[in-house]
Amino acid sequence: AMLKFKSALYLSLALALGHGIHAFSFSSSSVSSFLHAGVKSSAKSKAGGLRAMARTKTILCSLDLHARPYVGKVERAPAITPKSPLPTLYVYDHCPFCIRARMIFGLKNVRHELRFMANDEVEIPTGLVGKKIAPILEMKSVGLTMPESMDIVKRIDQDESFGAPILRTASGRKDLSAWQEKHSETFRLLQRPRYVATGILPEFAFSSARDAYVRNHPVGDFKKADWQDDSKCSPEFRWGEYRKAMQRTSELLPVANEAIKELDQLIFAPEHCTEGGLSYDDIDLFGRLRSVTIIKDLVLTDKVAAYLDY
Ligand SMILES: N[C@@H](CCC(=O)N[C@@H](CS)C(=O)NCC(=O)O)C(=O)O
């Protein structure tokens, strides 16, 4: 997608890089920053395809543009430029729900603005939809503002002014949802500490934003209410638990690698995970799968790598 970045994004990235990170730091070698470069794969993928465009452009732009040519192997639809002002997506980069919304814009090649909110930003989302949530779609040209990733995907897919719909309905496959449920804890423990390990993701440029994320996302055996209760868990304690989760990498990584092998069997083809064509199954699966690419040293099978890269 022709993602249009505000200069504020670059500013916040620059700030993040110059700003250092939270009081404790993880080894940066544990974090691949959503680059496939950091993910082991026996498949030598060339350029990212449509989905790849939708998901990694931020990081590609700043770090890896020359290593990964911009043009993918997939013939792309001509870019569509909606009436001004362009639709705006308010997102967090790490958020799988936000990836869903970004995907449909990428797949239909619709120009839009992408705004990364700080993770502790309350005013912007509340002003738009009455609560702190991402993603949010704002289409000022038609007076529409809406949350809920799948509703956003549907709204954009079915908007004929952006071309004919491209998504088949969800298949309801139980094997994909069972896979996801079975392995959610493993991936949560691997991913959460990595998201906030540095300030490189735009929503985590500020240490207050990383603190807010840690406060809102327990790792380990805690009820969310207890985790968030300052009289039970201090910020230092919560960060300590994040550090412990990171230290479990050598134990968790082999489990995650096995999970990827299981997933390999469930993916029909690089182009779409379910037989018959691109569908809401892909919006859901790819949205989640993109997050695993932050785990350095995760071993992707050829098919999973090809699916991610298509
Ligand atoms: N059902 C919503 C879920 C969205 C969601 O949970 N987003 C998370 C970010 S991953 C969020 O904004 N949580 C509130 C917060 O971070 O304060 C959707 O599909 O869009």
The ligand as a Tripos MOL2 file, in Angstrom:
@<TRIPOS>MOLECULE
LIG
   20    19     1     0     0
SMALL
NO_CHARGES

@<TRIPOS>ATOM
      1 N1        -12.1480   -6.1560   18.9260 N.3       1 LIG1
      2 C1        -11.1700   -5.1260   18.6830 C.3       1 LIG1
      3 C2         -9.9750   -5.3510   19.5690 C.3       1 LIG1
      4 C3         -8.9360   -4.3000   19.4160 C.3       1 LIG1
      5 C4         -7.9530   -4.2960   20.5710 C.2       1 LIG1
      6 O1         -8.0900   -5.0350   21.5510 O.2       1 LIG1
      7 N2         -6.9520   -3.4640   20.4510 N.am      1 LIG1
      8 C5         -5.9790   -3.3180   21.5110 C.3       1 LIG1
      9 C6         -4.5980   -3.1230   20.9580 C.3       1 LIG1
     10 S1         -3.8880   -4.6470   20.4110 S.3       1 LIG1
     11 C7         -6.3110   -2.0710   22.2920 C.2       1 LIG1
     12 O2         -6.4400   -1.0180   21.7180 O.2       1 LIG1
     13 N3         -6.4500   -2.2160   23.6060 N.am      1 LIG1
     14 C8         -6.7190   -1.1020   24.4710 C.3       1 LIG1
     15 C9         -5.4690   -0.4790   24.9750 C.2       1 LIG1
     16 O3         -4.3740   -0.7710   24.4820 O.co2     1 LIG1
     17 O4         -5.5720    0.3460   25.8760 O.co2     1 LIG1
     18 C10       -10.7700   -5.1700   17.2040 C.2       1 LIG1
     19 O5        -10.8100   -6.2530   16.6130 O.co2     1 LIG1
     20 O6        -10.4270   -4.1170   16.6480 O.co2     1 LIG1
@<TRIPOS>BOND
     1     1     2 1
     2     2     3 1
     3     2    18 1
     4     3     4 1
     5     4     5 1
     6     5     6 2
     7     5     7 1
     8     7     8 1
     9     8     9 1
    10     8    11 1
    11     9    10 1
    12    11    12 2
    13    11    13 1
    14    13    14 1
    15    14    15 1
    16    15    16 2
    17    15    17 1
    18    18    19 2
    19    18    20 1
@<TRIPOS>SUBSTRUCTURE
     1 LIG1         1 GROUP 0 **** ****
